[in-house]
Every structure is written in structure tokens, then in C-alpha cells.
Amino acid sequence: MDLPAAAPADIVVTGRALEAPALPLGTVALGPADLATAAGRIEAALARVPGLSAFRRASSASASPTAQGVTLRALGGNAASRTAVTLDGVPQADLFAGWVATAALDAGPLAAARVTRGGGSVADGPGALAGAIALDSALPATFAALRGGSFASLDAAAAVGLPVEGGGALGIAGRFRRSAGFLLVDSDRAGPVDAPARFRQAGLRARALAPVGAATELQASFAAFDDLRLRGVEGAETGTRGGDLSLRLVHRGALPAELLLFGQLRDFRARTLTLNPERTAATLALDQVATPARGAGGRAELRPASWLRLGGDWRLAEGETRERFRFVARAPTAVRVAGGRSRTAGGFVEVEARPLPSVTLLAGGRVDGWALRGGILRETEIATGRPLLDATAADRRGTEASWRAGARWAPWVGSPVAVRLAGYSGWRLPTLNELHRPFRAGLDATAANPLLDPERLRGVEAGLDITDTNARLAVTLFANRLEGAIANVTRGRGPGSFPGVGFVPAGGTFRQRLNLPAIRARGVEADGAVALGALELGGGLAAVAAEVGGGAVAPALDGLRPAQTPQLWLSAHAGYARGPVAARLDLRHEGARFEDDLNARRLAPATTVDLQLAVRLGPWLAFTFDAQNLLDATVETGFSGALLERADPRTLLVGLRLGRDRAAQESGRNRMSTRITPRPRPGKLAS
């Protein structure tokens, strides 16, 4: 954003945190061009990073929000994310269940994303078990964009960016999307109750940036979103809404420091229906009326020397689910309230040393305290008020330590080749959802477990980075062991009554959330790109052998692959930018996966192709054409009764964009091209 001429030359707002150190871990940096996708969703951009996936591979257009837990390195998934996701430093994991609301992230334009594959939650907090994804908002700018196409889709985005006297900036951005949706099951086998998975999503984000002196910057942000989806059956709706408010003070002077404070509100509602085998009738099984949750947190960091980082963070969350269930003649006969409070607080230290000009050593550790309080699970008969279940979880607290250490070696200063080695540990506290809320999906029922312990991870990795002006290549070998992995473990089959869930009908499965002894994952990751004039080629892969160690807890799972975890990810792209024309073609392949823990329900491999085309018609106007899943591949995501559900089919969108091209401004190339950025050389921690 151009600053007013009256602004002093040495005062420039950035909207960013202190510069992150060059960790000796498998890290992928994404710029504005990389974050532009045919779907226009941040999840589609992150899916280009091999090894990164949501619990289910459907997009946020059709998946249940509870299927959007993010993980890395084939460590298995559920609703809760095993990867920390932050936007301008503010954690984005749902306060109650741990999944990520992507509608909030898509509300405004993003400038960059940094994906760190590997644990060691030293500076990223206790949720960064399998890695961390740090998203940075773009500087306020003015633009408007409108797209429409398949399934009566409409996608509108706009923003206003204004300079503020003294060198600051103010911006408001918003996005609205809607679609009539598509059938989640094969149209030839769909029944009268099946309906297109329509959705309506809206988000708003405001940012104010102001210099406080020549070396200090104040950043204030507000965000709100609303996300309503129909899950393929009339009446089976999910709704999510929430808001964030944050203040961040960044000082880049002689003693760099950063202070962040934030508050959050979330709510979730859902209606779950059970279908008969012929799909001619749908019966309401659960009405999750509301899941109000609120939280607050903060983070502080100080860099008293170029080789030293000191800091701490804390987070509070409380919430409960309010549900109506056990329907008779379409009327609920019982209600449920379940929830509690959680708290984490910790401090960290990280030091860097350069014993030789070509060798950089990094070591850090943190200690966290955690507490779980006020846990309840109460079920009451509506007609009589008689309690059916009144369980109170004992308050618990504990302390966890985690660390990471690594080294980077280059044959000489400025060498394009670098070798890195790292080891780490990390942990994650169970979510309130995992601890206290039972749930049903179709005929299956899963019981909560208030006695769940934190998950803990240990890992090692070694990598090779080759970086030139127009090319880069990174290869990483890793081995991770996740102990106490929280999973939905099969304990029995219906018909019958089971503890915590009641009656399970014939054909249904009873599961309970348990800590598994271990999930082991060993594999290789690689990604690279080369620029050949106006053409750029790139790609990546992740091949991971992951298996569950069930032990005495779940001996039937020994040696099986974690649910929803493929062995192979492949991605490739070709980008072209010359004159007013830019295009990008993306290919993504995921190997077969299993929907369930027993590896009985196989989901086939899937290969999708996306296409983006932009033609600039003038300095402020561009025509866009976007094709998602261009070849209309079938992407299996799970089962609806006996039928397979699919993710987004081919979706074509045409549109116009008014405004200067942000990616072209920041990278010097068209927005569809991927910027080749040299990997960070070994250097000091100071920004």
C-alpha cells in the first residue's frame, strides 16, 4: 500500500510479527501468488503442501466443519487439529472441538503462509504437535471481485484500504459465498431424501495499523464470520459463527519485543439425521442446538540479544454443547449438556549459536502448565425432568515439557546447499469435545472420555536444501512417534446398549475415545520449483509409512494404518505469466485411505486438476476463469449409510476483478505465478 507523501521515510507499517528464525525443520513458505487458488479457499492452497490434510478430504463447501481438523505427516486425524493454525498470531482452532473454521480465514486477503512440518512446540504453543501453520494478513488495499458459475455459485469479495496520517493504514475486507450445491452421493443411487449440499458463507475482517514511534507498531484486528451448510439431506444443517478481537504491539528497536492479546467467541449447531436403507425417509437423531464457547489468550516475546528468544503464552477456553436427542415421533424426549473449561500457560527460551561461519545451532525448550475444570455430562428427560445421566469430571491439572534442537550446515557462507538435522518433542491437550461430548454418525455412536491424557510426540528429521536464484529443492527424511494418540476406538457392535451412548442398532458400531499407545510415522517429503523465464514448474511429494500401536488398549488395531491417512501425496504445478495473461495448472494426488480405524472401509485414491486463468484488461480490471476439479474426478470422502460420499465435482467460475494486483505488487510477477524465494541462510534471531 502506498503511504502518503507526508509520512516520514523511516516509518512503514508492516502488519507482521517479529521475523521468525530459520528453523532447521521442513518448512514451506507460501507467498500471495501461492495462496491464490481456483477454489478461492485457504484450505486449497495449503493442500498443495504434500503431507498436509484435513481429517476428511472434502472442502469447506460440503464437509461438516467437524471434519476440518488439520494434521501433518500422516499422524492420523479427527475433529481436533494436531497442527497449530494462527492468523496474525491468533490461534484459529475451535475453542470447543479444535477444528479450523476456514470461512474466517477466507474473509480477507492473505500475504503469506509459513508451514512448518515437524513438532517441537517451543514458540508456537502446545497445540503444534505435528507442525504449525502461520498465516499473515495482507496490508490493507482496495479491490472488488465477483465470480459465478457451476451450481448457481456466487463468490463476491471486496476490500477498502486507506492510508492514515502519520504512516498508518486502515482496512476492511469481506467475502460472501453461496452455492446451490451438488449431490454428495451418486445420483443414480440417491433417494428422495437426498438434496444438493448447498451452503452460504460470509466473513468480515478489519485491521488498523499505526506506528508508535519510529520502531514500534500497533496492530488491531477484528473478524467475524457465519457459515451455514446443508449436509446432503434436507434438514441436516450445520452452522458456525464467531468473532475474534486482537491487539498486537511489535517493537523492532534495539530490544525487539512483541505483545499479543486476543479474545474469541464461537458457536456451532448441527442436526444429524438417520436414513433408512432405501433413502426414502430421514429421521432426526440429534439436534445440537448450540455450542457456545468463549476464550482469551495472550503471548509475549522478548529478544534481549541477537541469539536469544524469551517468551510465554496462555490460553483459556470454556464451552458446552446443548443438544436434544432420543426422538420419538419427530419430537425430542431428552436433552444433553456437556462441556467444561481448559487452560494452558507456559514459557519458552530459544538460543542460537554459530561456532563456525557455516554452522548454525538452535536449541530451545518450554514448560507448560495445564488445567481442566468444570467438566460435566448431563442428560435429562424432557417430560419429567428426571436425570438420565449426571456425570461430573474430576478437575485435573499437570505440567508438560517440550523441546527442540537442530543444526544447519552449509559448506561455505552463502552456499546454495545446506544440510539440516533436528530433534523435538511436543504435546496437545484434549479438547472439551473429546473429553465430554458423545456423538452419533448414522448408526454408529462414540462415547466421550473425561480421563483422556494429553498426546505427546517425539521425532527426528534430516534434510537437504538446494537454493538458487531461479530454483529450489528441499528433501526431508523424518521419523515421528505419537504417544497417547486420541482416537475413536471400536469397542463393540449393535444391536445393544453401551456405556455413555445407550442403544446402538443393528449394523451400528460402538466406539469410545481412547489414548492409543502409539502412532508411528516414517517417511520422506520433497518439494521444489524452477523458473524458466515466463514459465515455472514445481511440485512435491510425501510418502509416509504410518501404523498404529494398539497394545492392550486396542490390540485389533496393531499394525493398521490410522484412519483417513493415505500413504502417498503428490502435487505438481505449471505457471505461466507474460504480459496481460497468467495461468496456472495444479495437479494433486492422494493415495487410498481408510475411513475407519479397523481399515475395513477403503476410500479410493484420487487425482484432481485445477486451472486458473487471468487476463488483465486494463490497469485496474482483469477477467478470471477458474476450474476446480477440471476432469471431474470422483473424490471419495466417507460413507453415508451404504453409499460413498464425494467431494467437490467439477466447478467452473468466471469473474471480474477490479483493483491493482496485490501479488504483482509484492512479487513483481503476475498473481498466478509462484515466486521462487531463496531459503533463509543461517543467521541471527533478531528481526
Secondary structure, DSSP 8 states (H G I E B T S, - for coil): ----TTS-TT-------S-----SSEEEEE-HHHH--SS--HHHHHTTSTTEEESSSS-TTTS-GGG--EEETT----SS-SSEEEETTEE-B-TTT--B-HHHHTTS-EEEEEEEES---SSS-TT-SSEEEEEEE-----EEEEEEEGGGEEEEEEEEEEEETTTEEEEEEEEEEEE----SS-TTT--TTB----EEEEEEEEEEEEESSSSEEEEEEEEEEEEEEE-SBTT-EEEEEEEEEEEEEEE-SSS-EEEEEEEEEEEEEEEEEEE-TTSS-EEEEEEEEE--EEEEEEEEEEEEETTEEEEEEEEEEEEEEEEEEEEETTEEEEEEEEEEEEEEEEEEEEEEEEEETTEEEEEEEEEEEEEEEEEEEEEEETTT--EEEEEE---EEEEEEEEEEEEEE-SSTT-SEEEEEEEEEEEE---HHHHH--EEETTEEEE--TT---EEEEEEEEEEEEE-SSEEEEEEEEEEEEEEEEEEEEEEESSEEETTTEEE-TT-EEEEEEEEEEEEEEEEEEEEEEEETTEEEEEEEEEEEEEEE-TTT-GGGTT---TT--SEEEEEEEEEEETTEEEEEEEEEE--EESSTTS-SEE--EEEEEEEEEEEEETTEEEEEEEESTT----EEEEETTEEEE----EEEEEEEES--HHHHHHSS-TTS--------S--S--
